Amino acid sequence: MSRRTLLLGGFGALAAVGVPTAIAVLSDPAPNSVPESAVLSDALPSSVPESAVLSDALPSSVPESVVLAGNTNSVYSMAFSPDGEILATGGTDDTVRLWDVADRRTVATLTGHSGIVYSMAFSPDGKTLATISLDTVRLWDVAGRKTVATLTSDTGFVYSLAFSPDGKTLATGGNRAVRLWDVAGRKTLTILTEDIDWALSMAFSPDGKILATGNGKTVRLWDVTDRETVTPLTTLTGYSGNVRSVDFSPDGKILAVGGDDSTAELWDVTDRETATPLTTFTGHTSGVTQVAFSPDGTTLATSSLDDTARLWDVAGRKTVATLTGHTSSVYSLAFSPDGKTLATGGDEDHTVRLWLRLKD
């Protein structure tokens, strides 16, 4: 059975029971350092378009790409450190790999997970990396290359996570529950279960006041101003398949949503109580696995099961480039903090690609 089949079809077989959370703090030994090769370089275009359904267009340019050598497994998650010096990747070998961008090599392989690493995020200060697998979240000391804590969910399988902009709260989601953690205290603040199916993705607004969660075929916006008393705001509907990814624009005015219907949709979320559809990007021929805004908000990147990634001009409502080179589904992507590089991760081709010189 292929990894794609496992990822898309395996969720229905999982179930969970909800009870309070237990947390253990571990002191894992320093992980192995495994040198490998790598490379890097350059980002892109922002604004709020009117409502429209977009047809595909020929790309105006195709960025150069470089494959980071040494990865040997499917890549389901990735994140750049806030300073852009490290790219973290995770996948089916149950490990987390840290790539030194400047030296173009793997500097560490972090071990401890016992399942696929589906999601990861650096804390805003870059000192901590959170990764998720099965029912466990690991917090890693990036400099020390070791686990500093494990947060265990007793509500079942967890799949997605996001740090709040201030780094004090970590949101995790999975089977019928979303949980907010106090990072410093290593404890649960609240558990959200209302209208939660599979929380396959989540994102905090830049001001930290709203949490968007993809819940099956809907997206839920939550008021998380008070981390212990969370209030539902509105639900975005109309999707024919599961929502796989959500991301806020840097100014917090737009929410991008991608999923199994092969589209990426932009919503105006300036009104906290409502949301208005703005634009639907079409062109992918299979499910969209991840969406991400460039740091300046002018470009949206999408990855897909159709073996490609795409760059979209948000204001111009058109394809900027179709990125080809992967020979299997593209499950993950991430912009570098300066917006000059886009990293993408492949499934069965087991590659990490860096798309260079996206911005002069």
MOZI-V689438 format. One record per residue. RES is the residue in three letters. OMEGA is omega in whole degrees, -180 to 180 (none if undefined). Layout:
res:RES omega:OMEGA
res:RES omega:OMEGA
This chain:
res:MET omega:-176
res:SER omega:177
res:ARG omega:180
res:ARG omega:179
res:THR omega:180
res:LEU omega:-177
res:LEU omega:-174
res:LEU omega:-174
res:GLY omega:-171
res:GLY omega:-174
res:PHE omega:-176
res:GLY omega:-177
res:ALA omega:-176
res:LEU omega:177
res:ALA omega:-178
res:ALA omega:178
res:VAL omega:-175
res:GLY omega:173
res:VAL omega:-178
res:PRO omega:-172
res:THR omega:174
res:ALA omega:-177
res:ILE omega:177
res:ALA omega:177
res:VAL omega:-175
res:LEU omega:171
res:SER omega:-180
res:ASP omega:175
res:PRO omega:179
res:ALA omega:-178
res:PRO omega:-180
res:ASN omega:171
res:SER omega:-176
res:VAL omega:179
res:PRO omega:175
res:GLU omega:179
res:SER omega:179
res:ALA omega:175
res:VAL omega:178
res:LEU omega:171
res:SER omega:-157
res:ASP omega:none
res:ALA omega:-163
res:LEU omega:-176
res:PRO omega:none
res:SER omega:167
res:SER omega:-178
res:VAL omega:-179
res:PRO omega:173
res:GLU omega:180
res:SER omega:179
res:ALA omega:170
res:VAL omega:-171
res:LEU omega:172
res:SER omega:-178
res:ASP omega:177
res:ALA omega:178
res:LEU omega:-180
res:PRO omega:180
res:SER omega:178
res:SER omega:180
res:VAL omega:-179
res:PRO omega:174
res:GLU omega:178
res:SER omega:178
res:VAL omega:177
res:VAL omega:175
res:LEU omega:-174
res:ALA omega:173
res:GLY omega:178
res:ASN omega:-174
res:THR omega:-177
res:ASN omega:179
res:SER omega:-177
res:VAL omega:-177
res:TYR omega:-178
res:SER omega:178
res:MET omega:178
res:ALA omega:172
res:PHE omega:171
res:SER omega:-177
res:PRO omega:178
res:ASP omega:178
res:GLY omega:-176
res:GLU omega:-177
res:ILE omega:168
res:LEU omega:176
res:ALA omega:178
res:THR omega:178
res:GLY omega:-179
res:GLY omega:-168
res:THR omega:177
res:ASP omega:174
res:ASP omega:-180
res:THR omega:174
res:VAL omega:-179
res:ARG omega:177
res:LEU omega:179
res:TRP omega:172
res:ASP omega:-174
res:VAL omega:-177
res:ALA omega:-178
res:ASP omega:175
res:ARG omega:179
res:ARG omega:172
res:THR omega:-180
res:VAL omega:179
res:ALA omega:170
res:THR omega:-176
res:LEU omega:-177
res:THR omega:179
res:GLY omega:176
res:HIS omega:179
res:SER omega:178
res:GLY omega:-180
res:ILE omega:178
res:VAL omega:-172
res:TYR omega:-175
res:SER omega:178
res:MET omega:177
res:ALA omega:172
res:PHE omega:170
res:SER omega:-178
res:PRO omega:178
res:ASP omega:177
res:GLY omega:-176
res:LYS omega:-175
res:THR omega:172
res:LEU omega:176
res:ALA omega:178
res:THR omega:-172
res:ILE omega:178
res:SER omega:-179
res:LEU omega:-179
res:ASP omega:-171
res:THR omega:170
res:VAL omega:175
res:ARG omega:173
res:LEU omega:-176
res:TRP omega:168
res:ASP omega:-173
res:VAL omega:-179
res:ALA omega:-178
res:GLY omega:178
res:ARG omega:-179
res:LYS omega:176
res:THR omega:175
res:VAL omega:178
res:ALA omega:169
res:THR omega:179
res:LEU omega:-173
res:THR omega:179
res:SER omega:176
res:ASP omega:177
res:THR omega:174
res:GLY omega:-176
res:PHE omega:176
res:VAL omega:-171
res:TYR omega:-173
res:SER omega:178
res:LEU omega:177
res:ALA omega:172
res:PHE omega:170
res:SER omega:-178
res:PRO omega:179
res:ASP omega:177
res:GLY omega:-176
res:LYS omega:-176
res:THR omega:173
res:LEU omega:176
res:ALA omega:175
res:THR omega:-178
res:GLY omega:179
res:GLY omega:-174
res:ASN omega:172
res:ARG omega:177
res:ALA omega:170
res:VAL omega:-176
res:ARG omega:173
res:LEU omega:-178
res:TRP omega:166
res:ASP omega:-173
res:VAL omega:-177
res:ALA omega:-178
res:GLY omega:-180
res:ARG omega:-178
res:LYS omega:178
res:THR omega:175
res:LEU omega:179
res:THR omega:177
res:ILE omega:180
res:LEU omega:179
res:THR omega:-176
res:GLU omega:178
res:ASP omega:176
res:ILE omega:173
res:ASP omega:170
res:TRP omega:177
res:ALA omega:-174
res:LEU omega:-180
res:SER omega:179
res:MET omega:179
res:ALA omega:172
res:PHE omega:171
res:SER omega:-178
res:PRO omega:178
res:ASP omega:176
res:GLY omega:-175
res:LYS omega:-178
res:ILE omega:172
res:LEU omega:175
res:ALA omega:179
res:THR omega:172
res:GLY omega:-174
res:ASN omega:-177
res:GLY omega:-178
res:LYS omega:178
res:THR omega:172
res:VAL omega:-179
res:ARG omega:172
res:LEU omega:-176
res:TRP omega:171
res:ASP omega:-178
res:VAL omega:177
res:THR omega:171
res:ASP omega:-173
res:ARG omega:-177
res:GLU omega:177
res:THR omega:-174
res:VAL omega:-177
res:THR omega:175
res:PRO omega:-179
res:LEU omega:-178
res:THR omega:180
res:THR omega:178
res:LEU omega:-175
res:THR omega:177
res:GLY omega:-179
res:TYR omega:-178
res:SER omega:178
res:GLY omega:-180
res:ASN omega:174
res:VAL omega:-176
res:ARG omega:-175
res:SER omega:175
res:VAL omega:177
res:ASP omega:176
res:PHE omega:171
res:SER omega:-177
res:PRO omega:178
res:ASP omega:176
res:GLY omega:-176
res:LYS omega:-176
res:ILE omega:173
res:LEU omega:175
res:ALA omega:-178
res:VAL omega:177
res:GLY omega:-178
res:GLY omega:-173
res:ASP omega:179
res:ASP omega:174
res:SER omega:-180
res:THR omega:169
res:ALA omega:-176
res:GLU omega:176
res:LEU omega:179
res:TRP omega:171
res:ASP omega:-177
res:VAL omega:179
res:THR omega:175
res:ASP omega:-175
res:ARG omega:-175
res:GLU omega:-178
res:THR omega:174
res:ALA omega:-177
res:THR omega:178
res:PRO omega:-179
res:LEU omega:-171
res:THR omega:172
res:THR omega:177
res:PHE omega:177
res:THR omega:-179
res:GLY omega:174
res:HIS omega:-178
res:THR omega:175
res:SER omega:-172
res:GLY omega:175
res:VAL omega:-174
res:THR omega:-180
res:GLN omega:174
res:VAL omega:178
res:ALA omega:174
res:PHE omega:171
res:SER omega:-178
res:PRO omega:178
res:ASP omega:174
res:GLY omega:-175
res:THR omega:-177
res:THR omega:172
res:LEU omega:174
res:ALA omega:178
res:THR omega:173
res:SER omega:-170
res:SER omega:173
res:LEU omega:178
res:ASP omega:175
res:ASP omega:180
res:THR omega:165
res:ALA omega:180
res:ARG omega:172
res:LEU omega:-177
res:TRP omega:173
res:ASP omega:-174
res:VAL omega:-179
res:ALA omega:-178
res:GLY omega:176
res:ARG omega:-180
res:LYS omega:176
res:THR omega:173
res:VAL omega:-180
res:ALA omega:170
res:THR omega:-174
res:LEU omega:-180
res:THR omega:-177
res:GLY omega:172
res:HIS omega:179
res:THR omega:176
res:SER omega:-178
res:SER omega:176
res:VAL omega:-173
res:TYR omega:-173
res:SER omega:174
res:LEU omega:179
res:ALA omega:173
res:PHE omega:170
res:SER omega:-177
res:PRO omega:178
res:ASP omega:176
res:GLY omega:-176
res:LYS omega:-177
res:THR omega:172
res:LEU omega:175
res:ALA omega:176
res:THR omega:-179
res:GLY omega:-178
res:GLY omega:179
res:ASP omega:-173
res:GLU omega:176
res:ASP omega:172
res:HIS omega:-177
res:THR omega:168
res:VAL omega:179
res:ARG omega:173
res:LEU omega:180
res:TRP omega:-163
res:LEU omega:175
res:ARG omega:178
res:LEU omega:180
res:LYS omega:-179
res:ASP omega:none
